[in-house]
């Protein structure tokens, strides 16, 4: 692509803007017919200015506007012919007779006037483009639906991570199930929030054909209630304490009896109580910590 001067670029912009006279437009169109690159420059200006044309509707000026323009230009009445004083005419005639002067060369003045008019057009065009861009930014920020689809800003989606505060840690309770202060046989752990409990086998020895069964004993219950058979594994997890009030769970005595294999068949303890213990709070709740 050949390099074009600023005059060529200004000429293309004025052609797209429609400010050239008939001779200049013919010159541009002739250049476009033989130069594809210059045609691309003209079409680029037409594309830029076409967007501005979409944003501005046509407005027909009122008749009184034309009258004001004619009056301001001195065209409201026929202009009287200019009459020179007789002395001036005689002086001019004498001057012409004595020393005729050569016709001045106005070519440089005409070229300078043409360039000045062209640069004024470019300045006006740049001001119009800047004002249109400001208007487009304002409309795009507040009322984007008014813009054409080609220049309407695309909606942006922003992902916001919302972190929910973690739930306060519940209290934890532990009971050491043993016999007469001896070595621990089982360790009972109760979760204060879910009331699920875990029995950890520590020192209890299995008895052939028998099962260990856990019971909750409280004066607020009519009789001891079974919490199920303690399994043969190291850990036994059960959710049965959720059926009892927290006060009963925290203040009850937990006992282990020896029952037939599989547990008491009647729901009532049949074997001897071999281990007992009470819950103590090992991890306080969040409310207790704040107090």
C-alpha positions, 0 to 999 in steps of 0.5 A, a space after each residue: 500500500 502506497 503512502 498518502 500525504 495528509 492532503 490525500 487523507 483530508 481529501 478522502 475525509 471531506 469526500 465522505 463528509 460531503 464538504 467538497 465542491 463538484 470539481 473536487 468530488 470529480 477529482 476524488 472519484 477519478 482517483 478512486 477509479 484507478 487506486 484501490 488503496 485510496 478507495 479503501 481510505 474513503 470507504 473507511 471514512 464513510 464507515 466511521 461517519 456512517 455510525 455517527 449518521 445512525 445516531 443523529 436523525 435528520 431535522 428540517 430547519 424552520 423557515 424563519 431560520 433561513 430568513 435569519 441567515 439571509 438577513 445576517 448575510 445581507 441578502 434580504 434585499 437586492 444589493 445596490 451596485 457599488 459606485 465609486 466617487 468620480 475623483 477615484 475613477 479619474 485617479 485610477 484612470 490616470 494611474 492606469 495610463 501612466 504606469 500599467 501594472 501586471 496582473 498578480 499571480 493568485 495561484 499561491 493564494 488560492 492553494 493556501 485558501 484551499 488548504 486552510 478550508 480543508 484543515 478547517 473541515 478536518 478540525 470540524 470533523 475531528 470535533 464532531 467525532 470527539 463529541 459523538 464518541 463522548 455521546 456514545 460513551 454516555 449512552 452506552 453507560 446509561 442507555 445501551 439499548 439506544 445504540 445500534 447492535 454493531 456498537 452496543 457493548 456486550 453485557 459482562 458477567 462477573 462472578 462473585 464468591 460469597 463465603 458463608 460463615 462456618 458454623 460454630 463448633 459444637 460441644 464434645 462430651 466424653 465418658 470413660 466406662 470402667 469398673 471401680 476406678 480401674 483401667 478404662 474398658 470403653 471410651 464413649 464420645 458424644 457430639 453435642 450437635 448431632 447427639 451421635 455417639 462413638 464407643 471406642 474399645 480400650 481394655 474390655 476383653 470379649 467373652 465367648 457367647 456373650 455381648 456387651 450392651 450399652 445403657 443410658 440410666 437417668 432418674 428422668 427415665 422410668 427405666 434404663 434404656 438400651 443404646 444397642 450392642 457394642 460391636 466387636 470392632 474397635 469403634 461402634 458408631 450409633 445415632 440413638 441419643 438424638 431421641 433424648 433431651 440434651 439435659 438427660 444425655 449430659 447428666 445420665 450415667 452410662 452402663 455396660 452389661 454382659 448380655 447373651 450374644 446379640 443383646 438382651 432379648 427383652 429390652 431389659 438388662 439381664 446380665 450384671 453391670 460391669 462398667 459405668 461412667 458419666 459424660 464430661 465436656 471436653 470441647 466447649 461450644 462456641 456460646 460457652 467460649 464467648 461467655 
